[in-house]
């Protein structure tokens, strides 16, 4: 999932060290802070990279990847999925 974040995500930031609404390409691999499984093939991850925290979604069956909570919320089917946190995070290390 971190490789997908690195390859496909650009984050719009208002950080103090960048002008407002600056697009920042995610160049760091980042880290998964929390990982969630769903009753479908979707995984949800709270991720941090370059001082940016956001959520990414990955469908293990189709390979679809969604960068960020805003883009996920735009999906017509987003509300139908529920996610449960995987504990401990190390138990899911083979899914990265």
HELIX and SHEET records of a PDB file:
HELIX    1   1 UNK A    2  UNK A    8  1                                   7    
HELIX    2   2 UNK A   69  UNK A   73  1                                   5    
HELIX    3   3 UNK A   78  UNK A   80  5                                   3    
HELIX    4   4 UNK A   89  UNK A   95  5                                   7    
SHEET    1   A 2 UNK A  10  UNK A  13  0                                        
SHEET    2   A 2 UNK A  22  UNK A  25 -1                                        
SHEET    1   B 5 UNK A  65  UNK A  67  0                                        
SHEET    2   B 5 UNK A  52  UNK A  59 -1                                        
SHEET    3   B 5 UNK A  42  UNK A  49 -1                                        
SHEET    4   B 5 UNK A  31  UNK A  38 -1                                        
SHEET    5   B 5 UNK A  83  UNK A  85 -1                                        
END                                                                             
